[in-house]
């Protein structure tokens, strides 16, 4: 039954969602993406706190707010899922990357946790701004690079879904088998990522 339904469509009848992806690192000042006529902006939460949100929602000298547009938020990413893509994986960790955890430079046996969060933005959303915490988890666990990875999926009705993900590392043992039992850089469940939207 399903095959007959799918077979009745030509290639031009089936909408294939478009996917855009990238990352935001600690130290980046601003990353803006124009998708389906909308502007999605990533910024550092620490750098943004000194400004008023009405000014920070405007980027590239383009005023996104007007009498007919409404600033909404802050909201927070939801639909969090947690996965363990790697278990007992050997990871090289530099002491300089985790200065507050008393971890010596070396190779450790670790479990890797992936935290995934998403929000759905309707076609009424003209722009959105995501504020990344100044002490986030890892965008690249192998190098303990702090930040988030993102991807944006657009749909036929002009809505979109914005996903972010990041990693944490549970250090189980050092290379000689001594039990360590530490999570770096922090408990991923405590990370809260706020965002604002502008609606027409």
HELIX and SHEET records of a PDB file:
HELIX    1   1 UNK A    2  UNK A    7  1                                   6    
HELIX    2   2 UNK A   11  UNK A   13  5                                   3    
HELIX    3   3 UNK A   45  UNK A   48  1                                   4    
HELIX    4   4 UNK A   53  UNK A   56  1                                   4    
HELIX    5   5 UNK A   95  UNK A   97  5                                   3    
HELIX    6   6 UNK A  188  UNK A  190  5                                   3    
SHEET    1   A 3 UNK A  18  UNK A  25  0                                        
SHEET    2   A 3 UNK A 145  UNK A 154 -1                                        
SHEET    3   A 3 UNK A 138  UNK A 140 -1                                        
SHEET    1   B 5 UNK A  18  UNK A  25  0                                        
SHEET    2   B 5 UNK A 145  UNK A 154 -1                                        
SHEET    3   B 5 UNK A 160  UNK A 174 -1                                        
SHEET    4   B 5 UNK A 106  UNK A 121 -1                                        
SHEET    5   B 5 UNK A  78  UNK A  93 -1                                        
SHEET    1   C 4 UNK A  18  UNK A  25  0                                        
SHEET    2   C 4 UNK A 145  UNK A 154 -1                                        
SHEET    3   C 4 UNK A 160  UNK A 174 -1                                        
SHEET    4   C 4 UNK A 179  UNK A 184 -1                                        
SHEET    1   D 5 UNK A  30  UNK A  35  0                                        
SHEET    2   D 5 UNK A  38  UNK A  44 -1                                        
SHEET    3   D 5 UNK A 125  UNK A 132  1                                        
SHEET    4   D 5 UNK A 194  UNK A 199 -1                                        
SHEET    5   D 5 UNK A  70  UNK A  76 -1                                        
END                                                                             
